[in-house]
């Protein structure tokens, strides 16, 4: 697991968190005159932030699962040797 992949995973996660908070903030501020014009269009701005949050969380999950999958070498090394198997019985 490389440091670069951890940084990408953490970055996607925090972008998702920020977009989720921005979505909630826009929904709550939707009744104000300043934000109202962005929320009452054909595709509201809060929906765009929500879509970006979903994509960021999916990217974080995908990059996390891609680095978490064990390789064949790790899988073989985790198996018990014949001597240890015999000692357990």
N, C-alpha and C positions, 0 to 999 in steps of 0.2 A: 504494500500500500504506500504509494508515493505521497509526498507532501503536496505536490501540485494538485493531485486528485482530491485530497482533503480540502484544499483551499477552494477548489471549484465547487465541491459539494456544500461547504459552508457558505460560500457566496450565493449559490442558487437558493439555499434555504433562507438566508437573510433577505434576499430580494423578494422572495415569496412572502415573508413576514411583513416587510415594508409595503408591498403592494396590497396585502390584506388590510393593513391598518389604514392605508390611503383610501381603499374602497369604503371602509366603514366611515371614515371621516367625511368623504364626499356624500355618502348616503345621509349622514346626520346633518350635514350642512346644506343639503339639497333644498331646504326651504328658504335659504337666504337669497337675496337678489343677485349676488355675485355668482354663486355656484349654480343657481337655478337654470340658467341658460345652457350650461354644459350637461346638466342632468336630463333635461327634457328635450332631447334631440332624438333622431332615429336610432342611434346607438349611444346610450349614455356613457359618460366617462367612467363612472363607477364599474360598469360592465367591462370596459377595457382593462381597468386595473384588476378586476377579478379574474379575467382571462389570463392576464400576465402572471398573476399569483399562482393560478393552477398550473400553468406551464413551468414556472420556476420550481414549484414543489415537485412536479413530475420529473424535471431535469435533475433535481437533487436526489430524488429516490432512484432514478436510473443510474446516476453516477455512483451512488452509494452501493447499489446492488452489483454494479459492474466490478467494483473493487473488492467487494465482500465475497464474491464467488471463489471457492477454493480451487486451486489449480490441481492438476493430476498428480504433480510431484508432492504437494502438501497432503493430498488424499492418501497416497501410498505410504507416506511417512507416518501418518496417523494410525495406520493399521498395526496391530500387534504382531510381533515376530512369532514364529512357531514355538520358540522356547518359552516366551511369556504366556502364550495360549495354553501350553501344556502345564505350566506352573499354576494357572488359575483353576484348573479342574482338579 
